[in-house]
């Protein structure tokens, strides 16, 4: 069984913030795969379900971002899981908007949610880094991640969230590469066809008809 965690802040005022993209991804996963209604548990809300034969628990901590580890640690202990059974989906300012990366272990890179989780369960968990872009200066980061996604981002954001839902069964099996393939099919689908261009009708029409006259006929026509 896997514990799939989405990071964010609780409450309507934060719902569309860049910092809440982890919550958004879990909502999409739950909806697309028919998971039951969220229930308050483990200092957050959970939804337990299956991807085929693979059982998974979805968790959205409601402790606010900088105490996410309280909720994750409580859930991990309740289900008797190891850190390697935990996957965390979170916003990543060091990736361009629409970029997604999966990784196992590593540092928290200053992300307050990951920092809290590190303190409670260590670093040996998987994470899905959901790119939201960088404001350009480190002092602007807090305000940037706590602002809503602009309407102009709706297209790529929808592709990323749907890609995460498509790949969720692979997360439940611990297969990061297949998860990434599923996301890529949404955010960068392959082009159809061979790429060869057909001749345009104008050029075909401009081609003169073949001259089928005999040499004698050509000579006779010349003196008409």
C-alpha positions as CSV (number, residue, x, y, z in Angstrom):
1,X,0.0,0.0,0.0
2,X,1.1,3.6,-0.8
3,X,0.4,6.8,1.1
4,X,0.0,9.5,-1.6
5,X,0.2,13.0,-0.1
6,X,-0.6,16.3,-1.7
7,X,0.7,19.4,0.0
8,X,-1.2,22.7,0.4
9,X,-2.9,25.0,2.9
10,X,-6.5,24.3,4.0
11,X,-9.3,26.8,3.4
12,X,-11.0,28.4,0.4
13,X,-8.7,31.4,0.4
14,X,-5.7,29.2,-0.5
15,X,-7.5,26.7,-2.8
16,X,-6.2,28.1,-6.1
17,X,-2.7,29.2,-4.8
18,X,0.4,27.9,-6.6
19,X,1.4,26.4,-3.2
20,X,-1.8,24.2,-3.4
21,X,-1.1,22.4,-6.6
22,X,-0.5,19.2,-4.5
23,X,-4.0,19.4,-3.1
24,X,-5.3,20.0,-6.7
25,X,-3.6,17.0,-8.0
26,X,-5.0,14.7,-5.3
27,X,-8.5,16.1,-5.9
28,X,-8.1,15.2,-9.6
29,X,-6.8,11.7,-8.8
30,X,-9.7,11.0,-6.4
31,X,-12.3,12.2,-8.8
32,X,-10.9,10.4,-11.9
33,X,-10.5,7.1,-10.1
34,X,-13.8,7.1,-8.1
35,X,-12.3,7.3,-4.6
36,X,-14.8,7.9,-1.8
37,X,-15.5,11.2,-0.1
38,X,-12.8,12.8,2.0
39,X,-12.8,12.1,5.7
40,X,-11.1,14.0,8.5
41,X,-8.3,11.8,9.9
42,X,-4.6,12.1,10.9
43,X,-4.7,15.9,11.1
44,X,-5.8,16.0,7.5
45,X,-8.4,14.6,5.2
46,X,-8.0,11.1,3.6
47,X,-9.6,9.0,1.0
48,X,-8.9,5.3,0.8
49,X,-9.3,3.4,-2.4
50,X,-7.7,1.1,-5.1
51,X,-6.1,1.4,-8.4
52,X,-7.0,-2.1,-9.7
53,X,-5.6,-4.5,-7.1
54,X,-3.3,-1.8,-5.5
55,X,-4.6,-0.1,-2.4
56,X,-3.7,3.5,-1.7
57,X,-4.5,6.2,0.8
58,X,-4.7,9.8,-0.4
59,X,-3.9,12.4,2.2
60,X,-4.2,16.2,2.3
61,X,-2.7,17.5,5.5
62,X,-4.7,20.3,7.1
63,X,-1.9,21.5,9.5
64,X,-0.8,24.3,7.1
65,X,2.2,23.8,4.9
66,X,5.0,24.3,7.5
67,X,3.6,21.5,9.7
68,X,2.7,19.0,7.0
69,X,5.0,16.4,8.7
70,X,2.7,16.2,11.7
71,X,-0.1,14.8,9.5
72,X,2.1,12.6,7.3
73,X,3.9,11.1,10.2
74,X,0.6,10.3,12.0
75,X,-0.8,8.6,8.9
76,X,2.4,6.6,8.2
77,X,2.4,5.2,11.7
78,X,-1.3,4.4,11.6
79,X,-1.0,2.4,8.4
80,X,2.4,0.9,9.5
81,X,4.2,2.1,6.5
82,X,7.8,2.9,5.8
83,X,9.1,6.2,4.4
84,X,9.6,4.4,1.1
85,X,5.8,3.9,0.9
86,X,5.1,7.6,0.9
87,X,4.8,9.8,-2.2
88,X,4.5,13.5,-1.8
89,X,3.2,15.8,-4.6
90,X,4.2,19.4,-4.2
91,X,4.8,22.8,-5.9
92,X,8.4,23.3,-7.2
93,X,9.6,26.8,-8.0
94,X,12.8,25.5,-9.6
95,X,10.9,23.9,-12.4
96,X,9.2,25.8,-15.2
97,X,5.4,25.9,-15.2
98,X,4.0,22.7,-16.6
99,X,7.2,20.6,-15.9
100,X,6.9,17.5,-13.7
101,X,9.6,15.4,-12.2
102,X,9.6,12.3,-10.1
103,X,12.4,11.5,-7.7
104,X,13.2,9.2,-4.7
105,X,14.8,10.8,-1.7
106,X,16.9,13.9,-1.7
107,X,16.9,17.2,0.1
108,X,14.0,19.6,0.8
109,X,15.5,22.6,-1.1
110,X,14.0,25.0,1.4
111,X,10.4,23.9,0.8
112,X,8.6,24.3,4.1
113,X,6.3,21.4,3.6
114,X,9.1,19.0,2.7
115,X,11.3,20.4,5.5
116,X,8.5,19.4,8.0
117,X,8.1,15.9,6.5
118,X,11.9,15.4,6.6
119,X,11.8,16.2,10.3
120,X,9.2,13.5,11.0
121,X,9.9,10.6,8.6
122,X,13.4,11.3,7.2
123,X,14.3,11.9,3.5
124,X,13.7,8.4,2.0
125,X,10.3,9.1,0.5
126,X,9.3,9.7,-3.1
127,X,8.2,13.1,-4.4
128,X,6.5,14.4,-7.5
129,X,7.8,17.9,-8.2
130,X,5.1,20.0,-10.0
131,X,6.7,23.1,-11.6
132,X,5.1,26.5,-11.0
133,X,8.0,28.7,-12.0
134,X,10.1,31.2,-10.1
135,X,9.2,34.9,-9.5
136,X,12.9,35.9,-10.3
137,X,14.0,36.9,-6.8
138,X,14.1,34.8,-3.6
139,X,12.5,37.6,-1.6
140,X,9.4,37.4,-3.8
141,X,8.9,33.7,-3.4
142,X,6.5,33.7,-0.4
143,X,4.1,36.1,-2.0
144,X,4.4,34.3,-5.4
145,X,3.5,30.8,-4.2
146,X,0.6,32.2,-2.1
147,X,-1.1,33.9,-5.1
148,X,-3.6,32.1,-7.3
149,X,-2.7,30.7,-10.7
150,X,-3.7,33.3,-13.3
151,X,-6.3,32.4,-15.9
152,X,-3.5,32.2,-18.6
153,X,-2.1,29.1,-16.8
154,X,-5.4,27.2,-17.0
155,X,-4.4,25.1,-20.0
156,X,-1.1,23.7,-18.9
157,X,-2.4,23.3,-15.3
158,X,-5.3,21.2,-16.4
159,X,-2.9,19.0,-18.5
160,X,-0.6,18.5,-15.5
161,X,-3.4,17.6,-13.1
162,X,-5.0,15.2,-15.6
163,X,-1.6,13.7,-16.3
164,X,-1.1,13.1,-12.5
165,X,-4.4,11.3,-12.4
166,X,-3.6,9.2,-15.5
167,X,-0.3,8.2,-13.9
168,X,-1.6,7.6,-10.3
169,X,-1.9,3.8,-10.7
170,X,1.8,3.7,-11.5
171,X,2.5,5.7,-8.3
172,X,0.5,3.1,-6.4
173,X,2.8,0.5,-7.8
174,X,6.0,2.5,-7.1
175,X,6.8,2.9,-10.8
176,X,8.0,6.4,-11.2
177,X,9.1,6.1,-14.9
178,X,5.7,4.9,-16.0
179,X,4.1,7.7,-14.0
180,X,6.2,10.2,-15.9
181,X,5.3,8.6,-19.3
182,X,1.6,9.0,-18.4
183,X,2.1,12.6,-17.5
184,X,4.1,13.3,-20.7
185,X,1.2,11.9,-22.9
186,X,-0.9,14.7,-21.4
187,X,1.5,17.6,-21.4
188,X,3.5,16.8,-24.5
189,X,1.4,14.4,-26.7
190,X,3.2,12.9,-29.7
191,X,2.4,14.5,-33.1
192,X,0.4,12.4,-35.5
193,X,1.5,11.6,-39.1
194,X,5.0,11.5,-40.6
195,X,5.5,15.3,-40.8
196,X,5.8,15.2,-44.6
197,X,3.9,18.0,-46.4
198,X,1.5,17.2,-49.2
199,X,1.8,19.3,-52.4
200,X,-0.5,22.3,-52.3
201,X,-3.4,22.3,-54.8
202,X,-2.1,25.6,-56.3
203,X,1.2,24.1,-57.3
204,X,-0.5,21.1,-58.8
205,X,-2.9,23.2,-60.8
206,X,-0.1,25.4,-62.2
207,X,1.7,22.4,-63.8
208,X,1.2,22.7,-67.7
209,X,-0.4,19.7,-69.4
210,X,1.9,17.4,-71.4
211,X,2.2,18.2,-75.2
212,X,1.0,15.2,-77.0
213,X,1.1,16.7,-80.6
214,X,3.2,14.9,-83.3
215,X,6.2,16.7,-84.8
216,X,4.1,17.3,-88.0
217,X,1.2,18.7,-86.1
218,X,3.5,21.1,-84.2
219,X,5.0,22.3,-87.5
220,X,1.5,22.8,-89.1
221,X,0.3,24.7,-86.0
222,X,3.3,27.0,-86.2
223,X,2.2,28.4,-89.6
224,X,-1.5,28.8,-88.7
